[in-house]
Amino acid sequence: MTNAEKLKNFLELEILPDLEVAIDELFGAIDKAKKASKEQKDDLEELRDMRTECFAIIQEIDRDELEDEEIDELLSELVASKSED
């Protein structure tokens, strides 16, 4: 398996599901409070931006637009950040 495939799988199977859960939980908290705080709005925007970026990276992988070095760096950063959680 190439690093591009590993990165795509990691994004699809690990990162995106985690982002979806976080977004859903935040929506639940906002719904329960009936109003979103400034912090919640900022967090929601950040999570949505991260999700959008993940989808963009997957599309770039599918179109073979990323250099091997970029793929290696992204994979390393994402695995490291996931390990910190």
C-alpha positions in Angstrom: 0.0 0.0 0.0 1.4 3.4 -1.0 1.5 6.3 1.4 -1.1 8.0 -0.7 -3.5 5.1 -0.2 -2.6 5.1 3.5 -3.3 8.8 3.8 -6.6 8.4 2.0 -7.7 5.5 4.1 -6.6 7.3 7.3 -8.7 10.3 6.3 -11.7 8.3 5.3 -11.6 5.8 8.1 -10.2 7.7 11.1 -10.2 11.5 10.7 -13.5 12.1 8.9 -15.6 9.9 11.2 -14.0 11.6 14.3 -14.8 15.0 12.8 -18.4 14.0 12.1 -18.8 12.7 15.7 -17.4 16.0 17.1 -19.7 18.1 14.8 -22.7 16.0 15.9 -21.8 16.3 19.6 -21.4 20.1 19.2 -24.7 20.4 17.4 -26.2 18.4 20.3 -24.8 20.7 22.9 -26.0 23.8 20.9 -29.5 22.2 20.5 -29.7 21.4 24.2 -28.7 25.0 25.2 -31.0 26.4 22.5 -28.3 28.9 21.6 -24.7 28.7 20.4 -22.0 30.5 22.2 -19.2 32.4 20.4 -16.8 29.6 21.3 -19.2 26.9 20.0 -19.7 28.8 16.7 -15.9 29.1 16.3 -15.4 25.4 17.1 -18.1 24.4 14.7 -16.5 26.6 11.9 -13.1 25.1 12.6 -14.4 21.5 12.5 -16.3 22.2 9.3 -13.1 23.7 7.8 -11.1 20.7 8.8 -13.7 18.4 7.2 -13.7 20.4 4.0 -9.9 20.2 3.9 -9.9 16.5 4.4 -12.3 16.1 1.5 -10.1 18.3 -0.6 -7.0 16.2 0.2 -8.9 13.1 -0.8 -9.8 14.6 -4.1 -6.2 15.7 -4.7 -5.0 12.1 -4.0 -7.6 10.8 -6.4 -6.4 13.2 -9.1 -2.8 12.4 -8.3 -2.1 16.1 -7.6 0.0 15.7 -4.4 3.7 15.2 -4.4 5.1 12.2 -2.4 6.8 14.5 0.0 3.5 16.3 0.7 1.7 13.0 1.3 4.4 11.8 3.7 4.2 15.1 5.7 0.5 15.1 5.9 0.4 11.4 6.9 3.0 11.9 9.6 1.2 15.0 11.0 -2.2 13.4 11.0 -0.9 10.2 12.7 0.9 12.2 15.3 -2.1 14.4 16.0 -4.4 11.3 16.2 -1.9 9.7 18.6 -2.1 12.7 20.9 -5.8 12.3 21.3 
